[in-house]
C-alpha cells in the first residue's frame, strides 16, 4: 500500500537537510502495570493519570529535581538521541541523507548516532558526530511509554500513549550556537531542506530570542532562494513563546502540528474551523496525528503532495511497528494492508471542506495493531515529508 509514495521518494528525496534547534537525550521508560501507582507523582505531573484516561499525548516542562526523581524512582530502559534534531540524526542516514545538526553539546552523548552522515560544527567547519569523544551531560527528556491495554489505576488504556517530562535548560533559554550559524552559511547553497523545532519549550523570559530565527531564515534565503523551511510545533508551555513563533509564519514554507497544537494556535476546538483560521496565515499546513495526515495548500501538485504524505506515513508506520532506524531498502518491502478507520472518516470530512481557497490533501495512516514504540514517530513523519516535498 502507498507504493506511489515510495516511487515519489525515489525520484525526489533530497540528500541534505539542516535540523535545529531541539536536541536532547531521551531516557525511554516502557511502563508496566503498578509502576505508576507505586510512586508519588510530582506536582507538575499530578494530572498524568487524567491524561492517560482520555488518551492525550503530552510533553510537559519539569524541574531538574522532578526529572531526577522520575529517573531514580522508575529507572529507564534505554537511552537514545531525542528531540527533533536527535530523531532526524537517527533516521535520515538510513535514507542516505546528510544531516547538518544544531546540537547543544559536542560530545559522545549524541546517543545512538553511528553514521558519518550526521555532521556537527567544529572549528569553522563540519565533521561527523561520531568523531566527538568528549563526555558531557546533554539535555534530558524522560519518555514514558504506556502500551494499549496496560492497566493504570484499575482502568485499561484504550490506546498506546506517550508522556514526556522535559528538563532542557538549552531549549528553555533558547541557546543558539553562533559557530553553527556562522559555518552553515558556507553550506546552505547546496542544502534545500530545513526542519526547525524546539520553540515550544522556550521559557517566557527567553521568548524574545525566537526573533533571531527570522533573521537567520532571511540570510539563508538570500544565499539559497530555493530552500524549503518547515517549522514543527510542539505543546507550548507559555503564550509568549507561541506568539513569537507565529511571527515567523510569513518567512517559512510549511508548519506542522497536531490537534492539540492547532487548538493552542487558533483557539478553535473543531478541526475544520481551526485549519481554516490557520490557512489564512501560512502557505502550507501539515496536520498529522495517529489517524491521518493532511496538507492544506493551494500551491502544490495534488498528486505529488499526496505521494509525499504517503511516503511519510510509510516511514512513521515502519518506525512504530519495528522501532528500528529507517532503511530505504527495507521500506521498499514494508507492507501494511490496513488503513486507520478513524483516519478514513477524517479524510472524508476534510476533502470536501474549503480552507479559504485552499484544499486538503489527506492520507489515512497505516494501521498498526500493536505498536512497538511511539518514540520518534511524529518526527520521523516530518523528516520524510520534508525530504520529498
Order of alpha helices (4+ residues) and beta strands (2+ residues): alpha-beta-beta-alpha-beta-alpha-beta-alpha-beta-beta-beta-beta-beta-beta-beta-alpha-alpha-beta-alpha-beta-alpha-beta-alpha-alpha-beta-beta-alpha-alpha-alpha-beta-alpha
